[in-house]
């Protein structure tokens, strides 16, 4: 059985599609990732097809995207319209040979026609939804907006009324309802619930299978050894914060962590930020010293950072199934986060960390203080078994066999 995962690009670390494919291969499945943009090659688990791109199509799609996003408001979350031309993959040998196709993060790269051509092959296709884009008019997280339940008219991401989100949503709904071989997987129960309420997926089954992490990499390691490797002080309480774009991404909630940490009175705290580079404003506004580690390009390095931490704080305003939270939990590091979206499925007060009231810096500070003062104890062993790669891959195999009618 050959499985092909379609993914827009291959980030250097934290790539859910690459991790899933790699672990599938570890369990004996013939799995590949079809990468549609230039990237470095990790191993033979994927095929880089960047050189096969059509220059004319890229130019047209870039121009159409500029037109469709011209009146996007500043400081809103990511919005990606459907491309006009996109990339047609059905003629590629890897697609022809595939028994099963997984579609991951492909917004802006596959048009409706491209997706329909894949559907026409009759192969089982699973959309693994890492954010909300699959069932919205183009936004990756709707925040408080529920416009995707109906039609995405009067989208609040635009400075004036735009018909593009509504048209995009309706085109998705027509496509999804037309083909029975299009299936949908959410890594979190929260987003599965959102998908079932959406206009685009109202008549489709949405399965829930968590993201998978290699627990042979993300596991508890001696903190003293790890800190020595990373050249981090042994005598400091280390609080970590990590995400791409880091403190510059307003939806990752850095300002709430900044407010919370400034309300805590301890002498030996060090803040470690990874995923983004040095920021003078952040340093000036925080009363504790900060070490910036920049972008992380390797899962092993991520595991070392998680193990070096006494506490990971994720004041995100929206998360589906956070890989970075699970990475820390599997390394035995407690997590403090807000009670919103998919975060409560992983962060549980007194079990894996502290769940603070949404957008409440005081409660966030309370959670940080409670953990650092050891007022809360943890037993994370059950979560290593709950999110074991074997159990997760077996869920995928069961679902695939259901559609291939394999006993």
Number of C-alpha atoms within 10 A of each C-alpha: 12 14 22 24 26 25 23 20 21 23 13 16 16 18 15 20 25 27 19 23 23 22 19 23 15 14 12 10 16 16 24 26 29 25 21 23 17 13 14 11 13 10 8 11 17 21 16 18 14 14 10 10 14 12 10 10 15 17 12 15 21 14 13 17 17 12 10 18 16 11 14 18 13 9 10 16 16 13 20 17 22 26 24 21 21 23 20 17 18 16 10 10 9 17 21 13 12 18 17 20 23 22 23 22 21 19 20 20 23 23 20 19 16 18 21 17 15 21 21 11 13 14 18 19 24 20 20 24 23 22 21 21 21 24 27 31 31 26 23 18 20 23 14 7 12 14 19 25 18 15 20 24 17 16 23 16 23 18 13 12 13 19 14 19 28 20 16 20 25 20 15 21 20 13 17 23 15 12 13 13 17 22 20 22 23 25 21 24 19 19 23 23 13 19 26 17 17 23 21 27 23 17 13 16 14 22 17 19 19 21 22 23 23 18 17 10 17 24 19 19 16 10 17 14 14 20 17 12 12 13 9 18 13 14 10 14 18 21 22 24 22 27 19 15 15 21 25 15 15 16 19 22 20 22 19 21 26 19 17 22 24 15 16 16 11 11 9 11 19 19 21 21 22 23 18 18 16 15 13 8 9 15 13 11 12 16 15 18 12 20 16 17 16 18 18 19 13 12 19 14 16 22 22 23 25 31 27 30 26 18 23 25 22 25 29 24 21 21 24 22 24 20 18 19 23 23 23 25 27 30 23 25 23 31 29 26 31 27 22 20 19 20 25 18 15 21 24 19 19 16 19 26 28 26 22 25 15 15 19 17 22 18 18 28 21 19 25 27 19 15 20 18 9 10 10 17 14 16 12 18 13 11 16 17 13 11 18 16 23 15 15 20 22 13 15 15 14 14 15 19 12 11 14 14 8 9 6
